[in-house]
Structures are given as C-alpha cells and as structure tokens.
C-alpha cells in the first residue's frame, strides 16, 4: 500500500493561543510540525503518495510542504469549501483514491507499526479497518468492541461514563478500500464514526478493528500538548529528533553555548541558538534562532523559534511561541502560554495559568495577576449534554457567565430572543444576570422569567415566540455546584452540534460585540403562569379529578412550585394541607439522584390526619415523592411501578404504544406490563435520556427511578407538578389507592453496593464486565445488565464520581444482597488486573 490521506483541516480551538496564526498540524513537537512527524511515519512504511485535506489556514501547510519532494514524498492537496465532516472530507478527494489507502490525522502523535495494521486488514478481507488502542479514560474518543476475530460489533462516539462499554478506542487511523467511498455522499456532511461505520455495521459489511501496540496521543488541548512534548523529549514515543546527541542534549547546528551552562534531565536545542553564561535548563525544548541570556533558569519550558529571553529570567512549565521577546529578570509562573509576537518588558511577573494572545505588549515592571486558574477546568469541554456544571462562584462566576452569555448569543444570532429563568439560589441569581448581560452585549434580547421552574420554562418555549432559552439552578447532583441548562426553541435541551458551536465561541474569543445602539433589551413578560396553568388543565380530565374530592398533603420543600401549584390544586377541588409553602433560598435543597428528601414532619401528619395521599415535590419542581395514608414514604422505584400500573390501566384501550423506563428500574415493570399490549423500552439513567426517548412518537410514558416521570401528551420533560395532577387523574379514573396497588403488585428486591473506582480504571472494568458476560443474556443500555434465570445484576459507572455501582436484583432480598456482593468482588479484581 502506498497511498495515504492526511486530515489537516482542523481549527485547533482548544490549542489557542498556540494556533492563532498557524493550523493545528503545524504546531511543533520537538521543533518539527506535528504533521511532519506523521509524514515521517508514513514514509517509514513506504507510504509516499499523500493527499492532504485542507480547510483552515491552508496556505501555511502548502507553503511548508509544497509538492513534498523535500520530504521524499509526493504531496497533493484538496481544499474543502465547507466543513463536510471526516468522511465527507475524504470523499472530496475521491479522484486521487483509486486503490487501498490509509487515513490519518495530521495532528496526532504516534509510533504505531502501520505494516501490522495493513497486514491485518488484508488478511481479514476487510473493507474498512479501524486502528484501535486502549486508554484509561476513553470519554473523548469513540469506543469500540470487537469479537475474537477482530470484527467490530459495537461502537459509540465520545460517550459519557454511563455509556462507556470499553476502554478500546478509535484512533482515527483507518485503512480503507476505495469501494467504501461509494457509501459516502459527495460534498455533504458525513462522518466516519457517526454515519459511515454505522451503515457498514447495519449492513454486516466487513468492518474490522486492529488493536495496535505503541504510543498514540490525540493532542486535543494545551495540557496534552505539554505532555506530548515531554513524552517525545524522554523517548516515550519513537520519533526523529533533529540534532547531534551529546550526553542528554540534542544540539542543533551553529549553536553557541557558554561553557558554564548547566543542563539537567534531557534538553533539545535547535539551530543557531545562543545560550549565555550560567543559564540552567531542565527538561526543555528550545527552537531555532533562540537567544537565552545570562543566568536564565528554564524548567520544562517549550520555546519555539526566534525567541529572545533576557538575563536572569525564570520560566517554569511554559510555552513561548514564535518571535517573542522576553526582557530581563522576568518571572513567568507555570502553565503560561504566550502566543506569537509578544513583547514582555523587564522585571515583569506573570501569574500561573495565563494565556497571552498574539502581539501583546507588557510594560516594564508589570504584574499580571489576573489568573485563569479558576477557568482551567474548561480547557477540555464545557458541556455535559446540554448542561454546564461547576463549583458555585469559583468555576461558575459572573465573569464566566458574561463570557458564556456572549458565546450563547453568538450561536443563536443577533436579534434573537432568548428566555432566561432560575431557581431561588443566590448564586443562580447573579449568574443568570451575568449571562443576560453577555447576551445583550452581542445584540440578543432577553425575556427574563425570573424565579421560574424549568418545566414552566420549557412550556413557555413551546409557544414558538423564542429562539431558545436557559435555566440556572443549584445542582441537584452536588449542592456546591451550579448548573446552566441551555434549551432549544422547542423547549428541549440543545443538541451536540449547538453545544460545540457555543464551546467554539467560548474558547475561541471570536466574539463580536454590537454597537451600543444595537445592544439587546431585557423584558419581563407577563402571563407566563397563566399560559402554564391553562395548558396544564387542558391536558387533564379536570371534572373526574374534581368529583373525587381528594384530600392531600403537599410539602413544597421551600421550592418554586409553591408560587403556582396551590392555584392549580384549587381548580382540581383538592382539599390540601401545605407544608414549607414559600420560596426560601437558604432552605432550598435540590434532591440529588440517589437520595430521598426526608420529611418526617409530613409522614407524621399523614399518619395522624389519615389523608389519602401526601406529595413531596423537590425544589426544582421536576421530581416527586409519595406518602400514603399510613404515613409511609415510598421508595421512588416502587412509586415508578405503581405509576406505571396506573398509566397502563388508564390507557388499556389506547392501541399499541411504548413506555420507556430507565435501566436501573427493577423487572417489576416487565411483570406489570405483561397483561397490556405495550412494549417496554429500557433507556439510560438520566433525564436527558428520558427526554430523548420522547422523540419516538410511539412512546407515551417515560419513567425514572428518582421520582421523575414524563407524560408525553403534556411535555417531553419531567414536571413534578404535572406528575401529581396525572396521578390524581389516574387514581380517580381507576378507583385504585396507592396502598392497594403497593400490596398487590409484583415486588422485586434490589441491593446496591458502590466500589471506589478511579476514573482511569472505569473503561477497563466495563471491558472486563463485557468479556465476563458474553455467555449471559444482557442489555448494554448503560453499563452492563446481565440476567441469569429470574435474577439480574446491573454494573454501571457513576457519571460524577470515581465510583462503580453494582445493583443485584431478585425475588428474594438475601439473594439480591449476595449477587451485589459477588459482583463487587469481581469489580475489585478487574481493577487490579494489568492495564
């Protein structure tokens, strides 16, 4: 095989400010552009006919490589006019690809044996072979499972921890037969992992994976860039290093090194470099035409070409790009990234974790104290789904909010109308205000719903008057964190594409503030509650509920439902005793998944009054808990079984439809559903997965195990207030009571144990669990759920913590405990195996 395609069109947004003036493939590793290392690897295996795909700053690459003759290869170029995705970009070069070829990224660092991969591809008669490797944390990559022959049986692009089923990942290196190009539409957006490979998998075409040995790193952010440089310096990756090696120093041509310069560790020095007396360099990479003054101390510094560093300056763990001048007695703390053409005066002090954009000038004696250390969390990614979460007022703070608001505004566009809401938390208030300020600064108008629950915000978006929305709340997963949820114009969470666009603006600094006369306006709309109440009542059989004359207890948990739900209950003719029925930000405690709000007061009152039902609605108004007339607080999974029974019974004559239930729910659901003409679909354990399930028009009910339910005739998201109304309607229609259903419905027992599991071992545990369970009936919705006889075990990684959960389930409680403990020991053993 002699042909290869190099993908070299990426923006390199996460590597800014290093990529402000050059494309990512041209960023140097040990003084050589990343793409040149790729060319050298191809050449090593006699692959010399290269097509390079260009998009962003193409002239930088073409000016360097020209026709390739200088590098002993033939180089052709194909320039895309738009972003066609990975596979679409390759299809754009189809005229040059009439035989077997290899695809590789121009910004990857690897020393894989490509001959082994090619031989594997040929021996299997494969149409497409993905080169794979194993990593400790696979979240940023596509994960893959192969059978014993190497045939790919499953893969998923950039999973969350709940979706991880392997630690074996797609490296983005592919060996393809030319016929594969026939499956790719011309000049259309089409991706290898999201589009092409799923088609091949569905059609059972020969699609294989080869697990390669050796070094591989996708240099996706500044930290990974520094790590890759140090790996190359220390010989962890086998690549060519220019210069003559003397002891632990690689020395370029025409260098002048003072005799009393001290080198520690390993050091690379480019051509025409001068290092003056008493300088000390430890584990450094120095480019061409660099001048290092007297007494300079450099530790793990990466200095590109044409840089001058004045006497007695001190740099630690920093990157300095081309054509910079640093004065005398300058101190630059760790993880500072200085872009092209910056000038730093004498006696300047720069704090850690700071980025300087190109051509910045720092005056003599200045102290740059504005540190980005609190925002370094965001170097990898902003979003978890449509949610941004961070430590309140540290990672999520007003400055962050204003910048995020501008990025959101740039994504939705000037003159867009956005609605914003929040919970009563004081940090939520200041963050929402800062986001709305950022939105206005780029010309976006904001309708501020103020303190409003997220179900109401979603309903308001369904009026069709807005471009999108956002909700800020105290995180139900961690009370020390703040969540920011971004919504589309239909009220659903934004998708991956829009999230990535927001990230690109946030990281890229490509913000265009409008003229002061075009700044967005802030409005406070009226009638939002009225619209919600009317929609609510129109979706229920109000007369049937009114005739039942329910007596209920409502515990509002000092939350948002207390501002509107008493009006609704009055219209439902429910005699109601209310607790904690006002909004109090200091007592507002969101109900985290995995926990239950305790209300001994409510249980005691229910027992003494003999009311039929009690409800506890969590402060965000999305989840509920139920207490029966005996004062018994039901576990949420049991409420799910009862609510499912009520829904199935009241929809018995509906015709064929589906219900979606989270995978952590017990098999009680299937047992209950047996007598009804309904399909039970298992989904992942998250609210986003529950909402996604509603896209199937046949799904009419979605249930989770923490008190969150979706009735799709009303909304595609959980709404605790509506759940209560719907439960009252279903009880009124069927004549059942909660206590009666609890006593008569099938009962299963679950026991959960959790194992501390470092993030980097989660993928390995999942891979071992999959290999272990191959002979079992199983489902792979989230983690692994395996079945034996009438028992089951669910193993899944926690999304937020370094923990693995094991749920044993059986008709017998002791057996459920035994199963959970048995698999706990398996997980502990799998963690200890060699990687």
GILIN-V708307 format. One record per residue. PHI is phi as a letter, one per 40 degrees, with the letter a starting at -180 (999 if undefined). PSI is psi in radians with two decimals (NA if undefined). OMEGA is omega as a letter, one per 40 degrees, with the letter a starting at -180 (999 if undefined). Layout:
PHI_PSI_OMEGA, PHI_PSI_OMEGA
This chain:
999_2.34_a, b_-0.06_a, b_2.55_i, a_2.65_i, b_2.21_i, b_2.12_i, c_1.96_a, b_0.59_a, b_0.08_a, c_2.71_a, c_-0.52_a, g_0.61_a, d_-0.71_a, c_-0.23_i, c_0.09_i, c_2.48_e, c_0.13_a, c_-0.49_a, b_0.43_i, c_-0.53_a, b_-0.06_i, b_2.64_i, c_2.74_a, d_-0.72_a, c_-0.26_a, c_0.04_i, c_2.30_a, c_2.51_i, b_2.13_a, f_0.90_i, g_0.26_i, b_2.35_i, d_2.50_i, d_-0.73_a, c_-0.52_i, c_-0.63_i, c_-0.67_i, c_-0.78_i, d_-0.74_i, c_-0.67_i, c_-0.79_i, c_-0.76_a, c_-0.64_a, d_-0.52_a, b_0.48_i, g_0.52_i, b_1.79_a, b_-0.09_i, b_1.76_a, b_2.31_i, b_2.16_a, b_2.21_a, c_2.16_a, b_2.65_i, a_-0.98_a, c_2.22_a, f_0.97_a, c_-0.55_a, c_-0.47_i, c_-0.70_a, c_-0.80_a, c_-0.62_i, c_-0.52_a, c_-0.84_a, c_-0.41_a, f_-2.23_a, c_0.05_i, g_-0.18_a, c_-0.59_i, c_-0.41_a, b_0.21_i, g_0.65_i, b_2.94_i, b_2.09_a, b_2.13_i, b_2.77_a, b_2.49_i, b_2.10_a, b_2.14_i, c_2.53_i, c_-0.19_i, a_2.98_i, c_1.81_a, c_0.14_a, g_3.03_a, c_-0.88_a, c_-0.66_i, c_-0.63_i, c_-0.69_i, c_-0.72_i, d_-0.57_a, c_-0.35_a, b_0.38_a, d_-0.51_a, c_-0.41_a, c_0.01_a, b_1.30_a, b_0.19_i, a_3.06_a, d_2.41_a, a_2.82_i, b_2.44_i, b_2.31_a, a_2.59_i, c_2.53_i, c_-0.03_a, b_0.54_i, b_2.60_i, b_2.06_a, a_2.74_i, b_0.49_i, d_2.60_i, c_1.70_a, c_-0.47_i, c_-0.73_i, d_-0.74_a, c_-0.74_a, c_-0.75_i, c_-0.71_i, c_-0.82_i, d_-0.81_a, c_-0.75_a, c_-0.50_a, c_-0.13_a, g_0.65_a, c_2.56_i, c_-0.61_i, a_2.28_i, b_2.23_i, c_2.20_i, c_2.20_a, b_2.79_i, a_2.96_i, b_2.34_i, b_2.80_a, c_-0.66_a, b_1.80_a, c_0.18_a, c_-0.53_a, c_0.07_a, b_3.00_i, c_2.27_a, b_2.63_a, b_2.50_i, b_2.34_i, b_2.77_i, c_-3.02_a, c_-0.39_i, c_-0.07_a, g_0.01_i, c_2.35_a, c_2.27_a, b_-0.34_i, a_2.52_i, a_2.81_a, a_2.33_a, c_2.22_i, f_1.25_a, c_2.88_i, c_3.01_a, c_-0.58_i, c_-0.35_a, c_-0.17_a, c_2.23_i, b_0.16_a, a_2.81_i, b_0.22_i, c_2.17_a, b_2.78_i, c_2.12_a, c_-0.09_a, g_0.18_i, b_2.13_a, b_2.51_i, b_2.10_a, b_2.52_i, c_2.60_a, c_-0.44_i, c_-0.43_a, c_-0.52_a, c_-0.41_i, c_-0.36_a, c_-0.14_a, b_2.16_i, c_2.58_a, c_2.32_i, f_0.79_i, b_2.67_i, c_2.12_a, a_2.26_a, b_2.57_i, c_-0.95_a, c_-0.64_a, c_-0.44_a, b_-1.05_a, c_-0.93_a, c_-0.67_i, d_-0.66_i, c_-0.80_a, c_-0.66_a, c_-0.79_a, c_-0.65_a, c_0.13_i, f_0.66_i, c_2.74_a, c_1.71_a, b_2.00_a, b_2.81_i, b_2.34_i, b_2.06_i, c_1.94_a, c_2.58_i, c_2.67_i, h_-2.99_a, c_2.44_i, a_2.29_i, a_2.22_i, c_1.99_a, c_1.45_a, c_-0.24_i, a_3.11_a, c_-0.64_i, c_-0.76_i, c_-0.59_i, c_-0.82_i, c_-0.74_i, c_-0.72_i, c_-0.70_i, c_-0.78_a, c_-0.64_i, c_-0.74_i, c_-0.72_a, c_-0.70_a, c_0.07_i, g_0.27_i, c_-0.60_i, b_2.40_a, c_1.69_i, b_2.85_i, c_2.33_i, b_2.17_a, c_2.62_i, h_2.96_i, c_2.23_a, c_2.23_i, b_1.97_a, f_-2.09_a, b_0.36_a, b_2.28_i, c_2.03_a, b_2.23_i, c_-3.03_a, c_2.64_i, f_0.69_i, c_2.64_i, b_1.93_a, b_2.11_i, c_2.57_a, c_-0.39_a, b_0.30_i, c_2.44_a, b_2.22_i, b_2.26_i, b_2.57_a, g_-2.42_i, b_2.48_a, b_2.40_i, b_2.29_a, b_2.22_a, c_-3.04_a, c_2.65_i, f_0.63_a, b_2.50_i, b_2.27_i, b_2.09_a, c_3.10_a, d_2.50_i, g_0.24_i, c_2.65_i, b_2.15_a, b_2.24_i, b_2.07_i, f_1.08_a, b_2.73_i, b_2.00_a, b_2.28_a, c_-2.89_i, c_2.63_i, f_0.73_i, b_2.46_i, b_2.02_a, b_2.10_a, c_-3.14_a, c_2.45_i, g_0.22_i, c_2.45_i, b_2.06_i, b_2.21_i, b_2.07_a, f_0.70_i, c_2.52_i, b_1.93_a, b_2.08_i, c_-3.00_a, c_2.68_i, g_0.80_i, b_2.46_i, b_2.23_i, b_2.11_a, c_2.96_a, d_2.47_i, g_0.44_i, c_2.76_a, b_2.07_i, b_2.38_i, b_2.16_i, f_0.80_a, b_2.83_i, b_2.20_i, b_2.10_a, c_-3.08_a, d_2.58_i, g_0.65_i, b_2.65_i, b_2.17_i, b_2.24_a, c_-2.95_i, c_2.60_i, f_0.67_i, c_2.40_i, b_2.06_i, b_2.02_a, c_-3.09_a, c_2.66_i, f_0.79_i, b_2.36_a, b_2.00_a, b_2.08_a, c_-3.07_a, c_2.41_i, g_0.34_i, c_2.59_i, b_2.14_a, b_2.12_a, c_-3.10_a, c_2.60_i, g_0.47_i, c_2.48_i, b_2.21_a, b_2.19_a, c_2.90_a, c_2.82_i, f_0.76_a, b_2.54_i, b_2.35_i, b_2.13_i, c_2.95_a, d_2.61_i, g_0.47_i, c_2.55_i, b_2.15_i, b_2.13_a, c_2.75_i, d_2.40_i, g_0.03_a, c_2.63_i, b_1.91_i, c_1.72_a, b_-0.15_i, c_1.70_a, c_2.56_i, c_0.38_a, d_-0.60_a, c_-0.30_a, b_0.00_a, c_-0.37_i, d_-0.56_a, c_0.16_i, c_-0.46_a, c_-1.02_i, a_2.66_i, c_-0.79_a, c_2.51_i, b_1.74_a, g_-2.15_i, b_0.19_a, b_2.43_i, b_2.21_a, b_2.41_i, a_2.92_a, c_2.24_a, d_2.22_i, g_0.15_i, b_-1.04_i, c_-0.66_i, b_1.79_a, b_2.99_a, d_-0.68_i, c_-0.73_i, c_-0.79_a, d_-0.75_a, c_-0.74_i, c_-0.72_i, c_-0.73_i, d_-0.74_i, c_-0.72_i, c_-0.71_i, c_-0.76_a, c_-0.72_i, c_-0.59_a, c_-0.78_a, c_-0.43_i, h_2.61_i, d_2.46_i, g_0.08_i, c_2.75_i, b_2.08_a, b_2.46_i, b_2.54_a, b_2.43_i, a_2.96_a, a_2.93_i, c_-3.13_a, c_0.01_a, c_2.40_a, c_-0.59_i, c_-0.67_i, d_-0.67_a, c_-0.84_a, c_-0.55_i, c_-0.74_i, c_-0.73_i, c_-0.71_a, c_-0.66_i, c_-0.76_a, c_-0.58_i, c_-0.77_i, c_-0.72_i, c_-0.81_a, c_-0.59_a, c_-0.32_i, b_0.32_i, g_0.38_i, b_2.35_i, c_2.49_a, b_2.21_i, c_1.96_a, c_1.92_i, c_-0.10_i, f_-2.32_a, c_1.76_a, a_2.50_a, c_2.70_a, c_-0.59_i, c_-0.68_i, c_-0.68_i, c_-0.74_i, c_-0.73_i, c_-0.68_i, c_-0.65_i, c_-0.47_a, c_-0.14_i, c_-0.27_i, g_0.22_a, c_-0.07_a, b_2.73_i, c_-0.45_a, i_-3.01_a, a_3.04_i, a_2.66_i, b_2.32_i, b_2.33_a, a_2.81_i, c_2.31_a, c_2.28_i, c_-0.24_i, c_-0.54_a, a_1.97_a, c_-0.23_i, c_-0.01_a, b_2.78_i, b_2.41_i, b_2.45_i, b_2.07_a, b_2.20_a, b_2.34_a, b_2.57_i, c_3.09_a, c_-0.24_i, c_0.06_i, g_-0.21_i, c_2.84_i, c_2.56_i, c_2.71_i, c_3.11_a, c_-0.72_a, c_-0.79_a, c_-0.64_i, c_-0.74_i, c_-0.61_i, c_-0.75_i, c_-0.77_i, c_-0.73_a, c_-0.74_i, c_-0.69_a, c_-0.82_a, c_-0.50_a, c_-0.25_a, g_0.33_a, c_0.95_a, c_2.31_i, b_1.71_i, c_2.54_a, c_2.88_i, d_2.61_a, d_-0.49_a, c_-0.21_a, b_0.12_i, d_2.45_a, c_2.74_a, b_2.71_i, b_2.18_a, b_2.72_i, b_1.59_a, c_2.58_i, b_2.96_i, g_0.15_i, c_-0.79_i, c_-0.70_a, c_-0.75_i, c_-0.74_a, c_-0.80_a, c_-0.76_a, c_-0.74_i, c_-0.71_a, d_-0.93_a, c_-0.57_i, c_-0.35_a, c_-0.04_a, b_2.78_i, c_1.48_a, c_-0.71_a, c_-0.72_i, c_-0.72_i, c_-0.76_a, c_-0.70_a, c_-0.50_a, c_-0.41_i, f_1.03_a, c_2.50_i, b_2.01_a, b_2.75_i, b_2.37_i, b_2.07_i, b_1.97_a, c_-0.07_i, f_0.55_a, f_0.47_a, b_-2.98_a, c_-0.47_a, c_-0.42_a, c_-0.28_a, c_-0.26_a, b_-0.53_a, c_-0.56_i, d_-0.60_i, c_-0.76_a, c_-0.80_a, c_-0.61_i, c_-0.74_i, c_-0.35_i, c_0.07_i, g_0.60_i, c_2.16_i, c_2.08_a, b_2.30_i, b_2.16_a, b_2.45_i, b_2.56_i, f_0.84_a, c_0.75_i, a_2.73_a, c_2.16_i, b_1.88_a, c_-0.55_a, c_-0.42_i, b_0.05_a, c_1.85_a, b_1.82_a, d_2.59_i, c_1.90_a, c_2.61_i, c_2.33_a, g_-0.06_i, b_2.82_i, b_2.28_i, c_2.15_i, c_2.35_i, b_1.28_a, d_-0.50_i, c_-0.80_a, c_-0.74_a, c_-0.71_a, c_-0.74_a, c_-0.77_a, d_-0.70_a, c_-0.66_a, c_-0.60_a, c_-0.52_a, g_0.39_i, c_2.67_a, c_-0.75_a, a_2.58_i, b_2.48_i, b_2.39_i, b_2.10_i, b_2.23_a, c_2.76_a, d_-0.56_a, c_-0.07_i, g_0.42_i, b_-0.54_a, b_2.71_i, b_2.76_i, b_2.75_a, b_2.40_i, b_2.36_a, c_-3.10_a, c_-0.32_i, c_-0.06_a, g_0.29_a, c_2.17_i, c_2.04_a, c_2.42_i, c_2.41_a, d_-0.66_i, c_-0.56_i, c_-0.65_i, c_-0.70_i, d_-0.78_i, c_-0.73_a, c_-0.77_i, c_-0.67_i, c_-0.78_i, d_-0.79_i, c_-0.74_a, c_-0.78_a, c_-0.69_a, c_-0.72_a, c_-0.19_i, b_0.41_a, d_-0.60_a, b_0.34_a, c_-0.37_a, g_-3.07_a, c_2.29_i, a_-3.14_a, b_2.70_i, b_2.54_i, b_2.28_a, b_2.40_a, c_2.60_a, c_-0.38_a, c_-0.24_i, c_2.65_a, c_2.99_i, c_0.05_i, d_-0.62_a, c_-0.85_a, c_-0.66_i, c_-0.70_i, c_-0.69_a, c_-0.17_a, d_-0.65_a, c_0.05_a, b_2.68_i, c_1.29_a, a_2.53_i, c_2.28_i, c_2.10_i, b_2.21_i, c_2.39_a, b_3.03_a, c_2.80_a, c_1.09_i, a_2.71_i, c_-0.60_i, c_-0.67_i, c_-0.64_i, c_-0.77_i, c_-0.69_i, c_-0.60_a, c_-0.46_a, c_-0.18_i, c_-0.41_i, c_1.98_a, c_-0.30_i, c_-0.24_i, c_2.11_a, b_-0.27_i, a_2.41_i, b_2.26_a, b_2.42_i, b_2.97_a, c_0.15_i, b_0.59_i, g_0.28_i, b_2.22_a, b_2.54_i, b_2.16_i, b_1.86_a, c_-0.29_i, c_-0.32_a, b_-0.86_a, a_2.75_i, c_0.20_a, b_2.84_a, c_2.43_i, a_1.89_a, c_-0.65_i, c_-0.77_i, c_-0.63_i, d_-0.72_i, c_-0.82_i, c_-0.71_a, c_-0.69_i, c_-0.76_i, c_-0.74_i, c_-0.80_a, c_-0.66_i, c_-0.72_i, c_-0.69_a, c_-0.65_a, c_-0.40_a, g_0.04_i, c_2.82_i, b_2.77_i, c_-0.76_a, c_-0.74_i, c_-0.79_a, c_-0.68_i, c_-0.64_a, c_-0.41_a, b_-0.38_a, c_2.70_i, d_2.56_a, b_2.22_i, b_2.70_i, b_2.40_i, b_2.51_i, b_2.23_a, b_2.31_i, b_2.64_a, b_2.43_a, b_2.24_i, c_2.20_a, a_1.94_i, d_2.58_a, d_-0.73_a, c_-0.14_i, b_-0.12_a, c_-0.76_a, c_-0.69_i, c_-0.70_i, c_-0.79_i, c_-0.75_i, c_-0.79_i, c_-0.67_i, c_-0.68_i, c_-0.76_i, c_-0.70_i, c_-0.67_a, c_0.17_a, d_-0.57_a, c_-0.03_a, c_2.71_i, c_2.36_a, a_2.80_i, b_2.54_a, b_0.74_a, c_-0.84_i, a_2.09_a, g_-2.50_i, b_2.19_i, b_2.05_a, b_2.63_a, b_2.46_i, a_2.11_a, f_-2.13_a, b_0.21_a, b_2.84_i, a_2.77_i, b_2.27_i, b_2.21_i, b_2.14_a, a_2.56_i, c_2.49_i, c_2.43_a, c_-0.44_a, b_-0.37_a, b_2.76_i, c_1.21_a, a_2.55_i, b_2.33_a, b_2.46_i, b_2.16_a, b_1.94_i, c_2.46_a, b_2.39_a, a_2.94_i, c_-0.25_a, b_2.21_a, c_-0.77_a, c_-0.63_i, c_-0.64_i, c_-0.73_i, c_-0.80_a, c_-0.73_i, c_-0.78_a, c_-0.74_a, c_-0.62_i, c_-0.81_a, c_-0.36_i, c_-0.74_i, c_-0.63_i, c_-0.83_a, c_-0.75_i, c_-0.67_i, c_-0.71_i, c_-0.60_i, c_-0.52_a, c_-0.22_i, c_2.69_i, c_2.52_a, c_NA_999
